[in-house]
Amino acid sequence: MPSEPLVFVKPPTALLLANRPFYHPDFTQDLHYEGEIVLRVCKMAAQCNLNSLTDIDAVAFGIDFTARDLQDKLKSKGHPWGNCQRL
């Protein structure tokens, strides 16, 4: 049982809207980034046909930031090691 709660999500706050500035979070000293293609699915997940582009209603380019020091800490404990949001 982990001593701290762990949530594996991409929260709405992960989006920078209306030209808001990006800031370096204070909980990491090892921030990495990578470019990704972002697809917005326009239907509920249970109704999607992932073999069809008709369920995608928007495409964008995104930058995925990862706190590698936090990721490495979680990996060493056997936790999911993707993007993590602290509670």
ZIDAWO-V356347 format. One record per residue. N is the residue number from 1. RES is the residue in one small letter. D_FIRST is the distance of its C-alpha to the first C-alpha in Angstrom with 2 decimals. Layout:
BEGIN
n=(N	N)
res=(RES	RES)
d_first=(D_FIRST	D_FIRST)
END
This chain:
BEGIN
n=(1	2	3	4	5	6	7	8	9	10	11	12	13	14	15	16	17	18	19	20	21	22	23	24	25	26	27	28	29	30	31	32	33	34	35	36	37	38	39	40	41	42	43	44	45	46	47	48	49	50	51	52	53	54	55	56	57	58	59	60	61	62	63	64	65	66	67	68	69	70	71	72	73	74	75	76	77	78	79	80	81	82	83	84	85	86	87)
res=(m	p	s	e	p	l	v	f	v	k	p	p	t	a	l	l	l	a	n	r	p	f	y	h	p	d	f	t	q	d	l	h	y	e	g	e	i	v	l	r	v	c	k	m	a	a	q	c	n	l	n	s	l	t	d	i	d	a	v	a	f	g	i	d	f	t	a	r	d	l	q	d	k	l	k	s	k	g	h	p	w	g	n	c	q	r	l)
d_first=(0.00	3.83	6.52	8.78	9.43	10.71	13.88	16.01	19.54	23.10	23.90	27.56	27.65	27.40	31.05	33.81	36.60	40.14	40.35	37.76	36.96	33.86	32.25	30.10	26.74	26.25	22.63	23.80	26.61	26.45	27.17	28.34	30.10	31.49	33.85	33.01	35.05	33.70	34.71	34.62	34.51	36.77	35.56	32.55	30.30	31.30	34.93	34.85	36.82	35.29	38.44	40.59	41.05	42.32	38.83	38.43	40.21	39.49	38.91	38.11	37.16	33.90	32.34	28.61	27.23	24.08	22.62	22.47	21.07	17.99	17.89	18.20	15.37	13.00	14.82	14.39	10.58	11.24	10.53	13.54	16.17	18.74	19.85	17.34	18.17	16.77	16.54)
END
